[in-house]
Structure formats: structure tokens, C-alpha cells
Amino acid sequence: MFKGFINYVKGAYDELMNHVVWPKWDEVYKMTIVVSVFSAIFSIFLFFVDYIFRTILKYYYNIVKN
């Protein structure tokens, strides 16, 4: 049982170290900036959508309540 697990770990390590093509640091840096900017823009968009729906629901509930 442990022999199979040890072979699995050795195989996974070999795969990660010798067969995976890792990106260069400048590419990682650029993609991190792209993801960060997109996340910020998307969160601002979601904030405004939430604000609009909240305002509409408050208006609706005030009409129904009265």
C-alpha cells in the first residue's frame, strides 16, 4: 500500500519538475496585473448592479407596504 503511494508521489514530483512548462516571471507578473484590474472592474460593476436592485426593491416594498 505505501509502495504505491510513494511511487505516486515520486511520479507527481517528476511530472512537476521535468514535464511541466512553467511561465516566466514577467508573464506571471503581467497576468497578475490583468486579473487584478479585471477583478476590480467586475467588483465595481457588481456594486452598481446591487445598488440598483436594492433601490428598486426598496421602492417596490414602499409601494406595496402603503
Beta strands, then each sheet from edge to edge (+ up, - down):
end
